Every structure is written in C-alpha cells, then in structure tokens.
Amino acid sequence: MKRVYLASPFFNDKEVEVLEQVEKILEEKSLKVFSPMRNPMDKQIQIGSRQWSIETFMNDIKYIKWSEIVVGIYHGNYSDSGTAWELGYAYATDKPVILVHIGENSNLMVHEGAHANITLEELKDYDFDQLASSFYSGEML
C-alpha cells in the first residue's frame, strides 16, 4: 500500500468539494492517504496561535517525508501558496508529484516540478504502481 500526502487548499466550498472527490478516488485505489484537512492539530491548541503554526508546519513536513508520493490539487495560478510550498518541498526531497489540474492555467514552477500533470478525470485511471509521467500543455503563466 503506497503512502500518499495530499496537498490541497481547503478554504472554500469548491476546494473542499474537489478535495473530497480526490480523497475518494485515492481511497478506492487502496492508497494510504494523509490529508491535512482530515488531520488537524490537537483541538487544545488555539488555531492561529504561534504554537498551532509551528506544530501544523512540522506535522505536514513529517507526513511529506513519510509519503512515497505527493498528490497535489492545483486550482491554477491563483492556487494556495501553502499548497505550492508543499509541492516544492516534495520536489526538493525527490518525491514524485502527481499534479491534478483543476484550474484553467498553470505556473511553470508548479507544473514543471510535477512528475505527472493530469486532470481529475484522468486521476480515476491513474496507475500509482506504474507512475507514468506526463507534461502540462495548457495555458502557462
């Protein structure tokens, strides 16, 4: 069972809806998934506090290191800076990044760092054992 870190924003209804779709697809593939949205820090820690910030950051790094693959949900150039950082860190630590494009465009630093650039529909058939690579061919910024 491959270990997957799921990098994604979850700050509005659309982002959460797409995240839930991707979680379902990955679960159906019998992958062991760490999703930060599903694993918030201890509820005793005040959200927005310095302690929460440090512990959330360190926990996400821990699980990126734990993962064998990072799946990123990318809403195009507008996308969340935290997600972009996670994807860059994954690339820097030699984790294959499977980038699921939701948006209409892409920043070259994000899609060039991905091992595979796919759509949500393509994710359904993506083989995580073969890890085929693919390039982004849409609008670039």
Phi, psi and chi 1 to 4 in degrees:
 res  aa     phi    psi   chi1   chi2   chi3   chi4
   1 MET       -  117.5 -180.0 -178.2  -64.7      -
   2 LYS   -75.5  144.9  -63.8 -141.6 -178.6 -147.7
   3 ARG   -97.2  127.2  -62.6 -179.4  -48.8  -89.1
   4 VAL  -124.6  132.0  174.3      -      -      -
   5 TYR   -97.4  128.6 -177.9   93.6      -      -
   6 LEU  -104.3  104.4 -179.1   52.8      -      -
   7 ALA   -91.7  124.2      -      -      -      -
   8 SER  -168.0  146.9  174.9      -      -      -
   9 PRO   -75.1  153.4   26.6  -31.7      -      -
  10 PHE  -147.2   53.5   45.9   92.4      -      -
  11 PHE  -103.4   -6.2  -59.0  109.5      -      -
  12 ASN  -147.7  172.8   60.5   49.0      -      -
  13 ASP   -60.5  -41.4  -69.1  -18.5      -      -
  14 LYS   -63.2  -45.3  178.9 -177.3  179.7 -172.3
  15 GLU   -62.2  -42.2  -67.6  170.3  -13.6      -
  16 VAL   -66.2  -40.5  170.6      -      -      -
  17 GLU   -60.6  -46.6  178.5 -176.0  -29.5      -
  18 VAL   -66.2  -43.0  172.3      -      -      -
  19 LEU   -57.1  -44.5  177.1   59.6      -      -
  20 GLU   -64.2  -37.4  -71.1  173.6  -18.3      -
  21 GLN   -63.5  -44.6  -71.2  175.0   38.2      -
  22 VAL   -66.5  -42.1  170.4      -      -      -
  23 GLU   -56.5  -44.2  -74.0  174.0  -25.4      -
  24 LYS   -62.7  -45.1 -175.9  173.4 -171.7 -110.2
  25 ILE   -60.8  -45.6  -68.1  167.2      -      -
  26 LEU   -66.1  -38.5  -62.7  177.4      -      -
  27 GLU   -64.2  -39.5  -72.2  168.4   14.5      -
  28 GLU   -64.9  -22.6  -71.3  170.7   -6.7      -
  29 LYS   -88.0    5.4  -67.3  177.5  174.8  -69.3
  30 SER    59.7   37.7  -62.3      -      -      -
  31 LEU   -92.3  148.1  -61.3  165.5      -      -
  32 LYS   -89.7  109.9 -172.9  169.5  177.7   73.6
  33 VAL  -110.8  131.7  178.0      -      -      -
  34 PHE  -104.2  117.5  177.5   84.0      -      -
  35 SER  -116.5  113.9  176.4      -      -      -
  36 PRO   -53.4  -33.0  -29.2   37.7      -      -
  37 MET   -62.4  -33.3 -175.7  178.5   83.7      -
  38 ARG   -87.2   -7.3  -57.2  -77.0  177.2 -143.8
  39 ASN  -130.1   62.3  -64.1  -79.9      -      -
  40 PRO   -68.9  162.3   26.7  -33.1      -      -
  41 MET   -66.6  167.6  -65.0  -49.0  -57.9      -
  42 ASP   -45.6  129.8 -176.2  -14.0      -      -
  43 LYS   -64.7  -13.3  -66.2 -173.9 -172.6  -33.7
  44 GLN   -72.8  -20.1  -56.8  -67.4  -28.9      -
  45 ILE   -88.0  132.1  -58.9  171.7      -      -
  46 GLN   -71.0  121.1 -178.9 -178.5  -11.7      -
  47 ILE   -59.6  132.3  -66.6  175.2      -      -
  48 GLY    93.9   -8.4      -      -      -      -
  49 SER   -78.6  164.3   69.3      -      -      -
  50 ARG   -60.8  -42.0  179.3   72.6  176.2  133.1
  51 GLN   -61.4  -44.1 -179.9 -177.1    3.3      -
  52 TRP   -60.7  -43.5  170.2   82.5      -      -
  53 SER   -60.2  -50.1  177.2      -      -      -
  54 ILE   -64.1  -47.0  -68.3  167.2      -      -
  55 GLU   -67.9  -37.3  -69.8 -169.3   24.1      -
  56 THR   -64.9  -46.2  -61.4      -      -      -
  57 PHE   -58.5  -50.3  178.2   78.2      -      -
  58 MET   -66.4  -36.3  -64.2  -53.2  -65.6      -
  59 ASN   -66.9  -41.9 -164.5   55.3      -      -
  60 ASP   -64.4  -42.1  -72.1   -5.1      -      -
  61 ILE   -60.6  -44.2  -71.9  173.5      -      -
  62 LYS   -55.6  -43.8  173.3  178.6  131.4 -178.3
  63 TYR   -79.7  -25.4  -81.0   99.2      -      -
  64 ILE   -66.8  -42.8  -67.2  171.2      -      -
  65 LYS   -62.4  -38.7  -71.7  178.8  179.6  179.3
  66 TRP   -65.2  -32.8  161.0   88.3      -      -
  67 SER   -71.8  157.7   72.3      -      -      -
  68 GLU   -99.4  -25.4  -63.5  169.3  -84.4      -
  69 ILE  -141.4  144.6  -58.6  163.8      -      -
  70 VAL  -114.7  125.5  171.8      -      -      -
  71 VAL  -102.9  127.1  171.6      -      -      -
  72 GLY  -116.1  134.6      -      -      -      -
  73 ILE   -97.9  118.9  -58.3  173.1      -      -
  74 TYR  -120.0  113.7 -174.3   51.1      -      -
  75 HIS   -89.4   25.3  -68.2  -94.0      -      -
  76 GLY    89.5 -172.4      -      -      -      -
  77 ASN   -57.1  -27.4 -165.9   50.5      -      -
  78 TYR   -66.8  -18.6  106.9   89.5      -      -
  79 SER   -47.0  160.3 -150.2      -      -      -
  80 ASP   -57.4  131.8  171.1   50.4      -      -
  81 SER   -66.1  -33.1   55.8      -      -      -
  82 GLY   -64.6  -41.3      -      -      -      -
  83 THR   -64.7  -43.4  -59.2      -      -      -
  84 ALA   -60.7  -40.0      -      -      -      -
  85 TRP   -63.3  -45.8 -171.2   93.4      -      -
  86 GLU   -58.8  -41.3  -68.8  167.3  -34.0      -
  87 LEU   -66.1  -40.7  -62.3  172.3      -      -
  88 GLY   -65.5  -40.3      -      -      -      -
  89 TYR   -65.3  -41.0 -176.6   77.8      -      -
  90 ALA   -60.7  -45.1      -      -      -      -
  91 TYR   -60.8  -44.8  176.7   83.9      -      -
  92 ALA   -65.6  -23.3      -      -      -      -
  93 THR  -103.6   19.8   56.2      -      -      -
  94 ASP    63.0   31.7  -62.7  -39.9      -      -
  95 LYS   -91.7  132.1  -53.8  -75.6 -178.8 -175.2
  96 PRO   -66.6  131.7   13.3  -17.1      -      -
  97 VAL  -105.3  122.8  172.9      -      -      -
  98 ILE  -102.5  110.5  -49.8  -53.5      -      -
  99 LEU   -99.8  118.5 -164.4   59.0      -      -
 100 VAL   -96.0  109.4  179.8      -      -      -
 101 HIS   -83.7  122.1  -72.0  -93.4      -      -
 102 ILE  -108.9  -33.9  -55.1  -58.8      -      -
 103 GLY   -79.2 -179.3      -      -      -      -
 104 GLU   -93.2   -7.7  -60.7  -62.9  -41.1      -
 105 ASN  -150.9 -180.0   53.6   32.8      -      -
 106 SER  -152.1  149.7 -179.0      -      -      -
 107 ASN   -88.9  131.4 -178.0  -67.5      -      -
 108 LEU   -57.6  -31.3   69.8   93.7      -      -
 109 MET   -66.5  -28.6  -63.2  -57.4  -72.4      -
 110 VAL   -81.9  -53.2  177.8      -      -      -
 111 HIS   -72.1  -29.1   65.6 -105.7      -      -
 112 GLU   -72.1  -23.8  -69.0  -61.1  -22.9      -
 113 GLY   -82.4   -4.7      -      -      -      -
 114 ALA   -89.8  142.3      -      -      -      -
 115 HIS   -72.5  -38.5  176.6   79.1      -      -
 116 ALA  -138.9  138.1      -      -      -      -
 117 ASN  -115.2  112.6  -70.5  -87.8      -      -
 118 ILE  -135.2  167.8   61.1  176.7      -      -
 119 THR   -94.4  170.2   65.2      -      -      -
 120 LEU   -60.1  -40.6 -176.2   57.5      -      -
 121 GLU   -64.1  -41.8 -167.3   61.3   33.4      -
 122 GLU   -67.2  -27.0  -69.1  168.6  -30.3      -
 123 LEU   -59.9  -34.1  178.4   63.5      -      -
 124 LYS   -58.6  -34.1  -65.7  174.3 -176.1  173.9
 125 ASP  -104.9    2.4  -65.1  -38.4      -      -
 126 TYR   -68.4  132.6 -170.2   78.6      -      -
 127 ASP   -95.8  108.6 -173.9  -25.6      -      -
 128 PHE   -76.8   -6.2  -78.6   83.7      -      -
 129 ASP   -86.4  -37.2  -69.3  -39.8      -      -
 130 GLN   -83.2  -33.9  -64.7  -64.5  -43.4      -
 131 LEU    50.4   53.9  -73.8  179.2      -      -
 132 ALA   -60.8  141.2      -      -      -      -
 133 SER   -93.8  155.3   64.0      -      -      -
 134 SER  -155.5  152.6   58.4      -      -      -
 135 PHE  -101.9  156.4  -59.1  102.7      -      -
 136 TYR   -84.1  137.9  176.4   75.6      -      -
 137 SER  -128.8   11.6   61.6      -      -      -
 138 GLY   -90.0 -161.5      -      -      -      -
 139 GLU   -67.2  130.6 -179.4 -175.8  -16.1      -
 140 MET  -113.9  146.3  -64.7 -179.5 -141.2      -
 141 LEU  -123.8      -  -58.5  171.0      -      -
